[in-house]
Amino acid sequence: MSETGNWKAAQARAAQFAQDWRNDEPGGTVIGFDADGIRFAEAGGVESLSTLAPFTTASVVRYASVTKHAFCAMVLAHSDKIGLDDPLGLHLPELQSPLRDVTIGRALDMSGGLPDTRECLSLLGLSVYTETKAGPLLDFLARQTRLNYEAGTEISYSNTGYRLVEAALERRGVFFRDYVRQLGAQVGAVFDAPEVWNDPVVGLIPGYWRDGERWQLSAAGLHISASGSMTGSGESLAKWLIGHLGGNGSFSGLLEQLSAPRHLVDGRPSGYSFGLRRTLLGERSFIGHGGSHPGYKSYFLLDPVQKTGFVVVSNREDTNGYKIALESMAALTGEALPRTSTALRDGTYVTENGPWWIKVAGSTVTYLDADETLYEDEGSWVSSRSASSPMRLTMQGEAIVGEVGHAARRFLPVEKQAVPPSLSGVWSSSEGASFEIDNGSVIMGVGPVRHRMPLQALGSGRFLFTLKDGPWTKRVCLNLLGADRLELVLARARMIEYRRAS
């Protein structure tokens, strides 16, 4: 065992995960490193189902949201052009209140309440495959007049803040693609940051998702903002993070700035900083982040004290990079893994009013469509142990109480109810989208993509339906705001409204 931990045990654990990626399936790599360099690399599976070439540490993938800390590094490097306390409207005057009033810092630390652009498009009936461009997306956001919640009062994951801050910096002549190429080169890392899925990227391998029976090639139409645009290999990401751990040259003090605690308006630390989230393991605190694009998964986890870390990249949708990195870190440090909990009773629960619902199934809880694993906490409490999706809950009689996203919530069991006929009709949004409710089902789309989705009544004007879109399955809450007005709600977008048209 070295001074920084048991690397033999860590490699053995990583190898077990890599061996699960068969040589006729998409794969990935797990890399362990410290400030002096790479300590080991394990890989499995293939980088292409067409060529069956093996996945290696040099295979180029989409990092997705692992991009975020790199973009925040660029923001910090240009404090003369944009400040963390600046309101978004100072740089993007077309934004309306309350979006224009959210500060740059809150736009980046997940406390701004900004609705996620991609989930907004889902609620308007646009598929993951629908092509969108940067300009029209910014125009769309400039028409919005609602946040998911008051800025600074909760934590909820959203990519929109990064999209908006990137647009603000581009108006000042600062471009993310240039930044990551130049800074990456200082540590021998080769990065790119394409704006759209179909932009050519040297060496980029395909991503895959499984439709239940076979592997499918992934694709996406959304303009890729700096919330998730970086591409590179597992080896390049490891070299970049080694640069952060070493803290030399342009990396001096950067990791400390990116991981500095951020706070809600009431002073509580949120656990999510600038593209980095805090993870506890035993008595130790680590920092890291994950990424997910259709067909690609990535994760990294760093110990800033011992200056060690792990990188996981993969070209398959079902990879759990967080689990791989955490268990590898546990093997390295000897810390015990957290224990999952089934203390909450299975079932679907909803708050007395509003669109907030959860579904408990064993050690998994779904909140507004976002799945999280529950772990044992103090006494009868359970916790998600997630800084980007924090939950701390307990049973109180028949109810489940506690906090979700740092907001106090009380959930009551859902009783079986019928969908009232009064809900039937055509509903339209100001964006030109529409859907029909008929005989207890939502009907969206046209022609061969017209789908009928049954509604489940939650009580007090709340209903759930399941929307399937390629690799994604989303549970949408339909929440009546009045006799002729409703909102559709997902975890990351809670403000898309429709009005009765007939």
C-alpha atoms as one frame of an Amber mdcrd trajectory, in Angstrom:
protein
   0.000   0.000   0.000   1.381   3.420  -1.009   1.245   6.621   1.016  -1.929
   7.647  -0.832  -3.802   4.373  -0.407  -4.227   0.801  -1.523  -3.879   1.097
  -5.290  -3.836  -2.672  -5.751  -7.283  -2.968  -4.166  -8.579   0.008  -6.143
  -7.383  -1.472  -9.428  -8.912  -4.835  -8.600 -12.292  -3.206  -7.949 -12.085
  -1.156 -11.143 -11.161  -4.281 -13.110 -14.286  -6.044 -11.866 -16.435  -3.290
 -13.347 -14.486  -3.227 -16.621 -14.880  -6.988 -17.000 -18.660  -6.540 -17.071
 -18.292  -4.745 -20.418 -18.208  -7.682 -22.842 -16.092  -7.695 -25.989 -19.186
  -7.632 -28.207 -20.845  -4.697 -26.398 -20.092  -0.984 -25.913 -17.627  -0.411
 -23.113 -15.572   2.041 -21.149 -12.472   2.648 -19.100 -11.665   3.287 -15.442
  -8.475   5.205 -14.651  -6.866   5.740 -11.249  -4.337   8.523 -10.738  -2.606
  10.817  -8.282  -0.816  14.155  -8.650   2.235  12.387 -10.092   0.409  10.601
 -12.893  -1.775   7.658 -13.875  -1.498   4.675 -11.527  -3.617   2.202 -13.515
  -6.149   1.922 -16.323  -8.730  -0.810 -16.861 -10.898  -1.037 -19.992 -13.516
  -3.359 -21.416 -16.004  -3.622 -24.251 -15.665  -2.028 -27.668 -15.653   1.524
 -28.949 -17.755   0.641 -32.009 -20.212  -2.147 -32.738 -19.343  -1.713 -36.415
 -15.594  -2.288 -36.124 -15.515  -4.123 -32.771 -12.304  -2.230 -31.994 -11.645
  -2.490 -28.246 -12.367   0.437 -25.980  -9.111   2.007 -24.758  -7.982   4.941
 -22.643  -7.548   6.861 -25.928 -11.159   6.328 -27.096 -12.790   9.758 -27.520
 -16.244  10.201 -25.955 -18.627  12.982 -25.026 -17.972  14.015 -21.417 -21.405
  15.663 -21.130 -21.823  17.506 -17.789 -18.261  16.779 -16.677 -17.769  19.854
 -18.904 -19.249  22.130 -16.251 -16.220  22.584 -14.013 -14.071  23.406 -17.064
 -16.505  26.092 -18.163 -16.590  27.526 -14.638 -12.784  27.660 -14.746 -13.086
  29.834 -17.844 -15.603  32.095 -16.099 -13.248  32.568 -13.148 -10.368  33.283
 -15.535 -12.339  36.186 -17.067 -13.522  38.011 -13.956 -12.671  41.271 -15.726
 -15.474  40.572 -18.195 -18.097  38.895 -16.022 -18.599  38.785 -12.240 -20.220
  36.114 -10.105 -22.505  38.714  -8.506 -23.574  40.212 -11.831 -27.235  39.623
 -12.684 -27.736  37.770 -15.950 -29.677  40.718 -17.305 -26.565  42.913 -17.141
 -25.038  40.796 -19.912 -28.210  39.502 -21.587 -30.607  42.474 -21.481 -33.266
  40.636 -23.495 -34.007  38.321 -20.543 -37.154  39.097 -18.561 -37.567  39.119
 -14.795 -37.120  36.953 -12.789 -34.588  35.172 -15.037 -32.658  38.401 -15.659
 -32.272  38.927 -11.903 -30.506  35.594 -11.236 -26.800  36.175 -10.599 -24.004
  34.529 -12.587 -22.928  32.624  -9.469 -26.401  31.189  -8.865 -26.786  30.387
 -12.551 -23.715  28.138 -12.212 -24.183  26.623  -8.729 -27.649  25.092  -9.362
 -29.426  27.405  -6.926 -30.773  29.842  -9.534 -34.077  28.086 -10.234 -33.489
  28.417 -13.978 -35.622  25.926 -15.920 -33.639  23.378 -17.907 -33.915  24.085
 -21.624 -33.998  20.463 -22.784 -36.768  19.538 -20.340 -38.746  22.617 -21.367
 -38.617  21.333 -24.947 -39.825  17.892 -23.807 -42.827  19.543 -22.158 -43.566
  21.306 -25.446 -43.605  17.940 -27.214 -40.210  18.242 -28.934 -38.200  15.024
 -29.145 -34.602  14.543 -28.033 -33.873  14.164 -31.750 -35.372  17.531 -32.766
 -32.622  19.857 -34.009 -32.350  23.224 -32.280 -29.855  26.063 -32.622 -28.302
  28.486 -30.135 -30.024  31.683 -31.323 -33.638  30.451 -31.280 -33.037  28.727
 -27.935 -31.840  32.014 -26.427 -34.907  33.745 -27.891 -37.085  31.064 -26.274
 -35.463  31.615 -22.873 -35.905  35.379 -23.267 -39.674  34.807 -23.478 -39.832
  32.966 -20.156 -41.199  34.705 -17.085 -41.094  31.947 -14.443 -38.329  30.214
 -12.498 -38.596  26.725 -11.071 -38.322  28.327  -7.609 -37.084  31.572  -6.083
 -33.358  31.915  -6.690 -31.205  30.840  -3.757 -33.892  28.867  -1.920 -33.310
  25.372  -3.332 -30.886  23.196  -5.270 -32.124  21.581  -8.449 -30.026  20.523
 -11.415 -30.332  22.617 -14.574 -28.131  23.203 -17.607 -29.643  26.550 -18.570
 -27.394  28.745 -16.430 -24.364  27.466 -18.314 -26.034  28.126 -21.660 -26.834
  31.708 -20.658 -23.428  32.507 -19.172 -21.736  31.059 -22.254 -23.852  33.341
 -24.469 -22.884  36.318 -22.288 -19.157  35.551 -22.586 -19.367  35.021 -26.335
 -20.701  38.565 -26.637 -17.481  39.655 -24.955 -15.366  37.650 -27.399 -14.610
  34.715 -25.080 -15.241  31.239 -26.524 -15.225  27.985 -24.596 -13.927  25.826
 -27.435 -10.770  27.946 -27.661 -10.280  27.858 -23.898 -10.436  24.078 -23.395
  -8.211  23.393 -26.405  -5.534  25.779 -25.165  -5.593  24.932 -21.453  -5.862
  21.203 -22.123  -2.784  21.320 -24.320  -0.748  22.536 -21.328  -1.135  19.107
 -19.694  -1.117  17.019 -22.867  -4.885  16.642 -22.997  -6.733  16.810 -26.323
 -10.192  18.339 -25.968 -12.866  19.717 -28.218 -16.239  21.348 -27.597 -18.580
  20.938 -30.589 -21.780  22.984 -30.633 -24.056  20.393 -32.259 -24.179  16.597
 -32.220 -23.303  16.295 -35.910 -20.174  18.473 -35.758 -17.170  16.327 -36.777
 -14.817  15.581 -33.885 -11.502  13.830 -34.493 -11.637  10.281 -33.144 -15.119
  10.556 -31.579 -16.621   7.089 -31.094 -20.370   6.381 -31.260 -22.559   6.136
 -28.175 -25.168   3.432 -27.631 -28.361   2.820 -25.670 -30.374  -0.381 -25.311
 -34.030  -0.385 -26.349 -34.749  -3.500 -24.293 -33.673  -5.967 -26.962 -30.723
  -4.522 -28.877 -28.199  -1.720 -28.908 -29.123   1.465 -30.748 -26.889   4.309
 -31.935 -27.440   7.453 -29.907 -28.242  10.900 -31.263 -29.502  14.255 -30.003
 -30.695  17.439 -31.650 -30.252  20.036 -28.912 -27.564  22.660 -29.492 -24.842
  21.577 -27.059 -23.925  24.416 -24.730 -20.953  24.619 -22.382 -23.050  22.714
 -19.865 -21.962  19.533 -21.641 -20.078  20.100 -24.887 -16.572  18.763 -24.134
 -15.188  15.694 -25.853 -11.998  13.789 -25.160 -10.601  10.469 -24.020 -10.437
   9.003 -20.551  -6.683   9.553 -20.601  -7.068  13.236 -21.522  -9.578  13.789
 -18.727  -7.206  12.125 -16.251  -4.316  14.345 -17.388  -6.502  17.432 -17.002
  -7.503  16.455 -13.472  -3.902  15.605 -12.576  -3.127  19.202 -13.591  -5.766
  20.398 -11.142  -4.366  18.219  -8.350  -0.834  19.465  -9.012  -1.962  23.087
  -9.084   0.899  24.360 -11.207   0.874  27.193 -13.743  -2.612  28.023 -15.009
  -4.033  25.442 -12.586  -2.659  27.191  -9.496  -5.456  27.522  -6.899  -8.093
  26.686  -9.501  -9.459  23.541  -7.857  -9.857  25.391  -4.556 -11.802  28.187
  -6.269 -14.063  25.791  -8.138 -14.843  23.708  -5.050 -15.264  26.598  -2.585
 -18.552  26.216  -0.650 -21.637  27.967  -2.008 -24.594  28.946   0.161 -28.337
  29.385  -0.105 -29.935  32.713   0.820 -30.507  31.460   4.384 -26.789  30.741
   4.788 -26.889  26.958   4.509 -24.082  25.399   2.429 -25.531  23.682  -0.611
 -22.837  21.070  -1.335 -22.737  22.057  -5.014 -20.124  24.567  -6.123 -18.912
  25.460  -9.625 -19.319  22.306 -11.691 -18.232  20.205  -8.711 -20.299  18.460
  -6.084 -19.256  17.276  -2.652 -19.381  13.540  -1.895 -18.940  12.084   1.589
 -17.423   8.646   2.162 -16.935   7.707   5.776 -15.111  10.599   7.406 -13.711
  11.927   4.153 -14.989  14.534   1.741 -14.410  14.244  -2.002 -15.346  16.350
  -5.021 -16.436  15.252  -8.451 -19.110  15.326 -11.113 -20.861  13.113 -13.614
 -22.027  13.495 -17.164 -24.787  11.935 -19.251 -25.558  12.357 -22.938 -27.641
   9.824 -24.859 -25.270   6.867 -25.203 -22.429   8.315 -23.111 -21.717   8.302
 -19.372 -18.776   9.807 -17.484 -17.721  10.506 -13.910 -14.706  11.671 -11.961
 -14.026  11.735  -8.242 -11.111  13.542  -6.565  -9.581  13.496  -3.113  -8.110
  17.026  -2.875  -6.270  16.184   0.360  -4.464  13.001  -0.713  -4.453  14.250
  -4.336  -5.869  11.075  -5.838  -8.716  10.474  -8.223 -10.637   8.250 -10.601
 -12.066   8.802 -14.064 -14.809   6.719 -15.664 -15.873   7.218 -19.300 -18.164
   4.984 -21.314 -20.080   4.816 -24.588 -23.092   2.978 -23.184 -26.205   4.447
 -21.568 -26.403   1.981 -18.660 -23.025   2.776 -17.059 -23.197   3.972 -13.441
 -20.014   6.040 -13.305 -20.735   7.336  -9.801 -20.916   3.805  -8.386 -17.707
   2.762 -10.154 -15.745   5.816  -9.007 -17.073   5.680  -5.438 -16.373   1.977
  -4.964 -12.898   2.378  -6.446 -12.240   5.262  -4.032 -13.552   3.168  -1.141
 -11.146   0.378  -2.083  -8.281   2.875  -2.248  -9.018   4.538   1.103 -10.462
   1.639   3.079 -13.560   3.682   3.895 -16.847   1.786   4.181 -19.439   2.298
   1.487 -22.770   3.797   2.564 -25.588   1.310   3.092 -28.772   1.581   1.066
 -32.048   1.886   2.959 -35.592   0.643   2.475 -36.923   2.503   5.522 -39.491
   4.454   3.491 -42.659   2.552   2.629 -43.173   1.795  -1.036 -45.816   3.800
  -2.824 -46.604   7.083  -4.545 -46.902  10.214  -2.388 -47.825  13.813  -3.085
 -47.754  17.090  -1.164 -51.043  18.586   0.039 -50.949  21.005  -2.880 -48.548
  21.860  -5.680 -46.888  19.519  -8.223 -44.414  17.821  -5.876 -44.644  14.035
  -5.791 -42.395  11.075  -5.032 -42.508   7.369  -5.726 -40.687   4.997  -3.377
 -39.633   1.559  -4.597 -37.198  -0.216  -2.291 -34.096   1.954  -1.931 -34.989
   4.165  -4.932 -37.057   7.315  -4.688 -38.301   9.197  -7.739 -38.930  12.911
  -7.197 -40.492  14.815 -10.078 -39.092  12.185 -12.468 -35.521  12.179 -11.048
 -34.380   8.847  -9.557 -32.116   8.772  -6.525 -30.812   5.966  -4.321 -31.599
   6.215  -0.620 -28.950   5.517   2.030 -29.063   5.128   5.784 -28.740   8.346
   7.759 -29.098   9.140  11.474 -31.872   7.255  13.275 -34.881   6.645  11.046
 -33.754   9.163   8.437 -32.596   8.337   4.921 -30.528  10.476   2.572 -29.711
  10.597  -1.136 -26.154  11.685  -0.269 -26.285  13.784  -3.446 -25.256  17.439
  -3.535 -27.029  17.999  -6.863 -30.243  16.183  -5.811 -30.210  16.390  -1.998
 -32.888  14.521  -0.055 -33.271  13.790   3.640 -36.515  12.046   4.547 -38.229
   9.945   7.204 -41.587   8.279   7.802 -43.981  10.194  10.056 -47.024   7.990
  10.465 -48.392   7.491   6.956 -46.539  10.559   5.651 -42.985  11.072   4.429
 -41.431  14.306   5.680 -38.114  16.080   5.389 -36.290  18.076   2.745 -35.850
  17.671  -1.002 -33.492  20.076  -2.743 -33.126  21.719   0.706 -36.841  22.687
   0.589 -39.142  21.371   3.334 -41.688  18.862   2.010 -44.452  16.706   3.484
 -45.734  13.908   1.246 -48.966  11.991   1.796 -49.955   8.645   0.237 -51.897
   8.893  -3.013 -55.372   7.399  -2.916 -56.794   5.823  -6.073 -59.009   8.293
  -7.916 -60.616   8.755 -11.306 -59.613  11.353 -13.896 -62.527  13.846 -14.075
 -64.227  14.350 -17.473 -63.866  18.120 -16.987 -60.170  17.780 -17.841 -60.965
  16.749 -21.418 -60.294  19.178 -24.251 -57.485  20.772 -26.222 -54.777  22.637
 -24.310 -52.346  25.077 -25.961 -49.208  26.977 -24.926 -48.041  30.423 -25.996
 -45.153  28.658 -27.789 -47.549  27.041 -30.259 -47.545  23.580 -28.671 -50.778
  21.771 -27.910 -52.102  18.452 -26.675 -55.482  16.857 -26.139 -56.944  15.179
 -23.085 -59.534  12.561 -23.969 -61.064   9.802 -21.881 -58.415  10.032 -19.158
 -55.364  10.182 -21.444 -53.012  12.843 -22.774 -52.616  12.729 -26.565 -49.492
  14.381 -27.971 -47.911  14.455 -31.406 -49.187  14.034 -34.938 -49.436  11.190
 -37.431 -47.142   8.239 -36.684 -45.693   9.975 -33.603 -49.095  10.607 -32.040
 -49.061   9.014 -28.586 -51.812   8.339 -26.083 -50.566   8.409 -22.475 -52.950
   7.424 -19.645 -53.256   9.817 -16.701 -52.934   8.764 -13.075 -54.818  11.014
 -10.667 -52.877  12.193  -7.607 -55.688  14.306  -6.156 -56.330  18.058  -5.930
 -55.828  18.636  -9.654 -52.535  16.725 -10.034 -52.029  13.926 -12.567 -49.110
  11.873 -13.867 -48.420  10.533 -17.342 -45.417   8.738 -18.863 -43.716  10.243
 -21.916 -41.279   7.999 -23.845 -38.708   9.625 -26.117 -35.920   7.439 -27.528
 -33.608   6.455 -24.646 -35.601   8.570 -22.180 -38.711   7.777 -20.180 -40.166
  10.772 -18.347 -42.941  10.936 -15.755 -44.682  14.280 -16.205 -46.907  15.914
 -13.593 -49.904  17.817 -14.964 -50.899  20.365 -12.334 -54.104  22.375 -12.672
 -53.603  26.064 -11.857 -57.239  26.939 -12.573 -60.238  25.656 -14.503 -58.627
  26.588 -17.825 -54.917  26.778 -16.961 -52.330  24.126 -16.117 -48.604  23.536
 -15.916 -46.507  20.532 -16.902 -43.749  19.709 -14.429 -40.518  17.699 -14.588
 -37.642  17.747 -12.120 -35.682  20.342 -14.076 -38.525  22.327 -15.687 -41.545
  23.289 -13.589 -43.017  26.271 -15.409 -44.368  25.340 -18.859 -47.996  26.482
 -18.942 -50.940  25.552 -21.151 -54.421  27.052 -21.411 -57.652  25.433 -22.506
 -58.291  26.045 -26.188 -61.560  24.115 -26.426
